[in-house]
Amino acid sequence: MQGTRTMAPEWHDADAIMLAWPHAQTDWALWLEEARDTYLNVITAINRYNAGVILLCAPADIDDLTARLAPDAKVLIVPATYNDTWVRDYGFITCLDSDKNGSPVEFRFNGWGNKFNAEDDNLANQRYLAALCKSVLRSSPIVAEGGALEIDDQGHLLTTAQCLLNPKRNADMPLSSYADAFSDILGCSKVTVLQHGHLEGDDTDGHVDTLVRFTPNTGLVIQACDNRPDDSHFEGLKALCDECACALPEHQQYRLPLPLINNEDGDRLPASYANYLICNGAILLPIYGQDEDREAINVIQKAFPNYIVEPIDCRVLVKQYGSLHCISMQVPKNTLKDDIIETLRKGVSLHAPK
């Protein structure tokens, strides 16, 4: 076990958020400009709440990206090769010690059970990101993704059985072995594996960040379906709410409405309002141009009464079956090297490895 180091809840103050700029060789190719506009909106919002952005970028796109950014934008551009932009699932996770010093850890990433090529994504931490940190990166041979893991200040980790038990991740590894590994690698004190809940079209096999999120005041934000009793998701998401009530009876539930969004081929898209990013006293909340947007904003404001809720249009992100939380990974304070922090504060900069 890593001593007193425990995975940091997302609401801890962050110095930076990691993103990866969409490029033409990713699955964003069909909607590249729309996706890039959304990323620019996300970057502006992150900066507004006093966090810098560590932005992986294909070398060929650096000049164009720089021209799109305001000169004073707090962005560190890191030239990199990567398969896609879902940094939540391959960017390092930060664990904090008792003095709130951060250390990066990583799992192996294999494209959500070998669904997609992820060879370069799996190497992003070791090639580019670990060198930005004060502490040495710790690597685990276990396949797991950041979007599959949710934790609170008591070290209680939430995850889902459907994701963990996909045999193309870790073969027949039992849930008890996962719990031991998460205790060792992430320092968690308790693991709850949820058995219910899944969104149609979700390539991740039910990542918890599309379903259930902790709040800092003993709450649970749940992507429910109470507004659509005839929807194909209703029974599964009702079972999830009931399961959470049994597993975490002391937690107040904040149930989000479920939007209904189909792509041009008529396939259901996994649009989730639970896929928000917490950033220094703000909730960057994905919205989708749906009637349910307003109710989702109200639910999140009740769940986080002391936070600013900033809606961000993410309808292009869900076209690729993810949303705002999926494209981002927070880096808590006291994790990055001092010179990286100083560079971030100067405005748009290009990282030059030493």
C-alpha positions as CSV (number, residue, x, y, z in Angstrom):
1,M,0.0,0.0,0.0
2,Q,1.2,3.5,-0.7
3,G,1.2,4.6,3.0
4,T,-1.1,7.6,3.6
5,R,-1.5,8.5,-0.1
6,T,-5.1,8.3,-1.3
7,M,-6.7,9.2,-4.5
8,A,-7.9,12.8,-4.4
9,P,-11.6,13.6,-4.7
10,E,-12.2,15.9,-7.6
11,W,-13.3,18.8,-5.5
12,H,-9.8,19.4,-4.1
13,D,-8.3,22.6,-5.4
14,A,-6.6,22.0,-8.8
15,D,-3.6,23.8,-10.4
16,A,-4.4,22.4,-13.8
17,I,-6.7,20.3,-16.0
18,M,-5.3,18.0,-18.6
19,L,-6.9,17.9,-22.1
20,A,-5.9,16.6,-25.5
21,W,-6.6,18.7,-28.5
22,P,-8.8,17.1,-31.2
23,H,-6.9,16.3,-34.4
24,A,-7.8,15.0,-37.8
25,Q,-6.5,11.5,-37.1
26,T,-8.9,11.0,-34.1
27,D,-12.6,10.1,-34.3
28,W,-13.4,13.8,-34.2
29,A,-12.5,14.1,-37.9
30,L,-16.2,14.4,-39.0
31,W,-16.9,17.2,-36.5
32,L,-13.4,18.6,-36.1
33,E,-14.1,22.3,-36.0
34,E,-17.2,21.9,-33.9
35,A,-15.2,19.8,-31.4
36,R,-12.3,22.3,-31.3
37,D,-14.8,25.2,-30.6
38,T,-16.1,23.2,-27.7
39,Y,-12.6,22.6,-26.4
40,L,-11.9,26.3,-26.6
41,N,-15.0,27.0,-24.5
42,V,-13.9,24.4,-21.9
43,I,-10.4,25.9,-21.8
44,T,-11.8,29.4,-21.2
45,A,-14.0,28.1,-18.4
46,I,-11.2,26.3,-16.7
47,N,-9.0,29.4,-16.8
48,R,-11.9,31.4,-15.4
49,Y,-11.9,29.2,-12.3
50,N,-8.1,29.7,-11.7
51,A,-6.8,26.5,-13.2
52,G,-4.3,26.2,-16.1
53,V,-4.7,23.7,-18.9
54,I,-2.0,21.1,-19.8
55,L,-2.9,20.5,-23.4
56,L,-1.6,17.6,-25.4
57,C,-1.3,18.6,-29.1
58,A,-0.2,16.9,-32.2
59,P,2.9,18.7,-33.4
60,A,1.4,19.6,-36.8
61,D,-1.5,21.4,-35.1
62,I,0.5,23.6,-32.7
63,D,0.7,26.7,-34.8
64,D,-3.0,26.6,-35.6
65,L,-3.9,25.9,-32.0
66,T,-1.7,28.8,-30.8
67,A,-3.5,31.2,-33.2
68,R,-6.9,30.1,-31.7
69,L,-5.9,30.8,-28.1
70,A,-5.9,34.2,-26.4
71,P,-2.2,35.1,-25.7
72,D,-2.9,35.3,-22.0
73,A,-4.7,31.9,-21.8
74,K,-3.1,29.8,-19.1
75,V,-2.3,26.9,-21.4
76,L,0.8,24.8,-21.6
77,I,1.0,23.0,-25.0
78,V,2.7,19.7,-24.8
79,P,3.6,18.2,-28.2
80,A,2.4,14.6,-28.2
81,T,1.2,11.6,-30.2
82,Y,-2.0,10.1,-29.0
83,N,-4.9,8.0,-30.4
84,D,-7.8,10.0,-29.1
85,T,-8.7,12.7,-26.6
86,W,-10.4,10.9,-23.7
87,V,-7.8,11.9,-21.2
88,R,-9.9,10.9,-18.2
89,D,-9.2,7.3,-19.0
90,Y,-5.5,7.4,-19.7
91,G,-4.2,10.6,-17.9
92,F,-2.5,10.0,-14.6
93,I,-4.6,9.9,-11.4
94,T,-3.3,11.9,-8.4
95,C,-3.0,10.6,-4.9
96,L,-2.5,13.0,-2.0
97,D,-0.5,12.3,1.2
98,S,-1.4,13.7,4.6
99,D,0.4,17.0,3.8
100,K,-1.7,17.3,0.5
101,N,1.3,16.6,-1.7
102,G,0.3,14.9,-5.0
103,S,1.8,11.8,-6.6
104,P,0.8,10.5,-10.0
105,V,-0.3,6.9,-10.5
106,E,-1.5,5.2,-13.7
107,F,-3.2,2.0,-14.8
108,R,-2.8,0.3,-18.1
109,F,-5.2,1.5,-20.8
110,N,-6.3,-0.8,-23.6
111,G,-9.0,1.1,-25.3
112,W,-11.9,0.0,-23.0
113,G,-11.3,-3.7,-23.4
114,N,-9.5,-3.6,-26.8
115,K,-12.4,-1.9,-28.6
116,F,-10.1,0.7,-30.1
117,N,-6.4,1.1,-30.7
118,A,-4.9,2.9,-27.6
119,E,-1.2,2.2,-27.9
120,D,-0.1,5.8,-27.9
121,D,-2.7,6.8,-25.3
122,N,-1.3,4.1,-22.9
123,L,2.1,5.7,-23.2
124,A,1.1,9.4,-22.7
125,N,1.9,9.5,-19.0
126,Q,5.4,8.0,-19.4
127,R,6.2,9.9,-22.6
128,Y,4.9,13.4,-21.7
129,L,2.9,13.9,-18.5
130,A,4.9,12.3,-15.7
131,A,7.8,14.6,-16.2
132,L,5.7,17.6,-15.3
133,C,5.2,16.2,-11.7
134,K,7.2,16.6,-8.6
135,S,6.9,12.9,-7.7
136,V,7.7,9.8,-9.7
137,L,4.9,8.1,-11.6
138,R,3.7,4.8,-10.1
139,S,2.4,2.4,-12.7
140,S,0.1,-0.6,-12.3
141,P,-0.2,-3.5,-14.7
142,I,-3.9,-3.6,-14.1
143,V,-6.2,-2.3,-16.9
144,A,-8.5,0.4,-15.5
145,E,-9.7,3.9,-16.5
146,G,-10.1,7.1,-14.5
147,G,-13.7,7.4,-15.6
148,A,-14.4,4.1,-13.8
149,L,-13.3,5.4,-10.4
150,E,-15.1,7.9,-8.1
151,I,-13.9,8.6,-4.5
152,D,-14.8,10.8,-1.6
153,D,-12.8,12.4,1.3
154,Q,-13.2,9.2,3.4
155,G,-11.4,7.1,0.8
156,H,-14.7,5.4,-0.3
157,L,-14.3,4.3,-3.9
158,L,-17.2,3.7,-6.3
159,T,-17.0,1.7,-9.4
160,T,-19.1,-0.7,-11.5
161,A,-19.1,-4.4,-12.0
162,Q,-20.0,-4.3,-15.7
163,C,-16.8,-2.4,-16.4
164,L,-14.4,-4.3,-14.2
165,L,-15.7,-7.7,-15.2
166,N,-15.2,-7.2,-18.9
167,P,-12.9,-10.1,-19.6
168,K,-11.0,-8.1,-22.2
169,R,-9.7,-5.8,-19.5
170,N,-8.2,-8.2,-16.9
171,A,-9.4,-11.7,-17.9
172,D,-11.2,-13.4,-15.0
173,M,-9.8,-11.1,-12.2
174,P,-12.4,-11.2,-9.4
175,L,-13.9,-8.2,-7.7
176,S,-12.1,-9.0,-4.5
177,S,-8.7,-8.7,-6.3
178,Y,-9.8,-5.4,-7.7
179,A,-10.6,-4.2,-4.2
180,D,-7.2,-5.2,-3.0
181,A,-5.4,-3.6,-6.0
182,F,-7.4,-0.3,-5.6
183,S,-6.5,-0.2,-1.9
184,D,-2.8,-0.7,-2.7
185,I,-2.6,1.7,-5.7
186,L,-5.2,4.3,-4.7
187,G,-5.1,4.1,-0.9
188,C,-8.9,3.7,-0.7
189,S,-10.4,2.4,2.5
190,K,-13.6,1.0,1.1
191,V,-14.7,-0.1,-2.4
192,T,-18.4,-0.3,-3.5
193,V,-19.0,-2.0,-6.8
194,L,-22.3,-1.0,-8.3
195,Q,-24.2,-3.8,-10.1
196,H,-26.8,-1.7,-12.0
197,G,-27.0,1.1,-14.5
198,H,-25.7,1.5,-18.1
199,L,-26.4,4.0,-20.9
200,E,-27.1,2.7,-24.4
201,G,-24.2,3.5,-26.7
202,D,-21.6,3.7,-23.9
203,D,-18.3,2.2,-25.1
204,T,-16.9,2.1,-21.6
205,D,-19.1,-0.6,-20.2
206,G,-20.8,1.6,-17.6
207,H,-18.2,4.0,-16.3
208,V,-19.3,5.4,-12.9
209,D,-18.7,8.9,-14.1
210,T,-21.7,8.6,-16.3
211,L,-23.9,7.3,-13.5
212,V,-23.0,8.2,-9.9
213,R,-20.9,11.0,-8.4
214,F,-20.1,11.9,-4.8
215,T,-20.5,15.4,-3.5
216,P,-18.4,16.9,-0.7
217,N,-21.5,17.1,1.6
218,T,-22.5,13.5,1.8
219,G,-24.6,13.5,-1.4
220,L,-24.9,11.4,-4.5
221,V,-25.6,12.8,-7.9
222,I,-27.2,10.0,-9.9
223,Q,-28.1,9.9,-13.6
224,A,-31.6,8.7,-13.1
225,C,-34.6,8.3,-15.5
226,D,-37.5,9.4,-13.4
227,N,-38.6,11.8,-16.1
228,R,-39.0,9.0,-18.7
229,P,-40.9,6.0,-17.2
230,D,-41.4,4.4,-20.6
231,D,-37.7,4.7,-21.6
232,S,-35.6,1.6,-22.0
233,H,-33.2,2.9,-19.3
234,F,-35.9,3.3,-16.7
235,E,-35.7,0.0,-14.9
236,G,-31.9,-0.2,-14.9
237,L,-31.4,3.3,-13.6
238,K,-34.2,2.9,-11.0
239,A,-32.4,-0.2,-9.8
240,L,-29.2,1.9,-9.6
241,C,-30.9,4.5,-7.4
242,D,-32.3,1.7,-5.1
243,E,-28.9,0.1,-5.0
244,C,-27.3,3.3,-4.0
245,A,-29.9,3.9,-1.3
246,C,-29.0,0.5,0.2
247,A,-25.2,0.8,-0.1
248,L,-25.0,4.4,1.0
249,P,-28.1,5.1,3.1
250,E,-26.6,8.2,4.7
251,H,-26.2,9.9,1.4
252,Q,-28.8,12.3,0.0
253,Q,-29.7,11.5,-3.6
254,Y,-29.8,14.2,-6.3
255,R,-31.4,12.5,-9.3
256,L,-30.7,14.0,-12.8
257,P,-33.2,13.8,-15.6
258,L,-32.3,11.7,-18.6
259,P,-32.2,13.3,-22.1
260,L,-33.0,11.4,-25.2
261,I,-30.5,12.1,-28.1
262,N,-30.1,10.0,-31.2
263,N,-27.5,10.3,-33.9
264,E,-28.2,10.7,-37.6
265,D,-28.5,6.9,-37.9
266,G,-31.1,6.7,-35.2
267,D,-28.8,5.2,-32.5
268,R,-29.2,6.3,-28.9
269,L,-26.3,8.4,-27.6
270,P,-25.1,8.1,-24.0
271,A,-25.8,11.7,-22.9
272,S,-25.3,12.0,-19.2
273,Y,-25.5,15.1,-17.0
274,A,-23.5,13.3,-14.4
275,N,-20.4,13.7,-16.6
276,Y,-19.5,17.1,-15.2
277,L,-16.1,18.4,-14.2
278,I,-15.5,20.0,-10.8
279,C,-12.9,22.8,-11.0
280,N,-12.0,25.1,-8.0
281,G,-15.5,25.9,-6.7
282,A,-17.3,25.5,-10.1
283,I,-19.2,22.7,-11.7
284,L,-18.6,22.7,-15.5
285,L,-21.9,21.0,-16.5
286,P,-22.4,19.4,-19.9
287,I,-25.7,20.4,-21.5
288,Y,-27.1,19.1,-24.8
289,G,-29.6,21.6,-26.1
290,Q,-32.4,19.5,-24.6
291,D,-35.5,20.3,-22.6
292,E,-33.9,18.5,-19.6
293,D,-31.0,20.9,-19.5
294,R,-32.7,23.4,-17.2
295,E,-33.7,20.7,-14.7
296,A,-30.2,19.3,-14.7
297,I,-28.8,22.7,-13.9
298,N,-31.2,23.0,-11.0
299,V,-30.4,19.6,-9.6
300,I,-26.7,20.2,-9.7
301,Q,-27.1,23.6,-8.0
302,K,-29.0,21.8,-5.2
303,A,-26.3,19.1,-5.0
304,F,-23.5,21.7,-4.9
305,P,-25.0,24.7,-3.1
306,N,-21.7,26.5,-2.6
307,Y,-20.5,26.1,-6.1
308,I,-20.9,28.0,-9.3
309,V,-22.7,25.9,-12.0
310,E,-21.5,26.8,-15.5
311,P,-23.3,25.0,-18.3
312,I,-21.2,24.1,-21.4
313,D,-22.7,23.0,-24.6
314,C,-21.4,19.4,-25.2
315,R,-23.7,18.1,-27.9
316,V,-20.7,17.5,-30.2
317,L,-18.9,15.5,-27.5
318,V,-21.8,13.0,-27.1
319,K,-21.6,12.4,-30.9
320,Q,-18.5,10.4,-30.0
321,Y,-20.1,8.8,-27.0
322,G,-18.6,10.8,-24.2
323,S,-18.8,14.2,-22.6
324,L,-17.0,16.8,-20.5
325,H,-15.7,14.7,-17.7
326,C,-14.4,12.1,-20.2
327,I,-12.2,14.6,-22.0
328,S,-10.6,16.1,-18.9
329,M,-8.4,15.1,-15.9
330,Q,-7.7,17.4,-12.9
331,V,-4.3,17.8,-11.3
332,P,-4.6,18.9,-7.7
333,K,-2.4,21.5,-6.1
334,N,1.1,20.5,-5.0
335,T,1.5,17.9,-7.8
336,L,3.2,19.8,-10.6
337,K,6.7,21.0,-10.5
338,D,7.2,24.7,-9.6
339,D,8.5,25.7,-13.0
340,I,5.5,24.2,-14.7
341,I,3.2,26.2,-12.5
342,E,5.2,29.3,-13.2
343,T,5.0,28.6,-16.9
344,L,1.3,28.1,-16.8
345,R,0.8,31.5,-15.2
346,K,2.6,33.3,-18.0
347,G,0.0,32.6,-20.7
348,V,0.2,30.3,-23.7
349,S,3.5,28.4,-23.7
350,L,5.1,25.5,-25.5
351,H,6.6,22.8,-23.3
352,A,10.2,22.0,-24.1
353,P,11.3,18.9,-22.3
354,K,14.6,19.3,-20.5
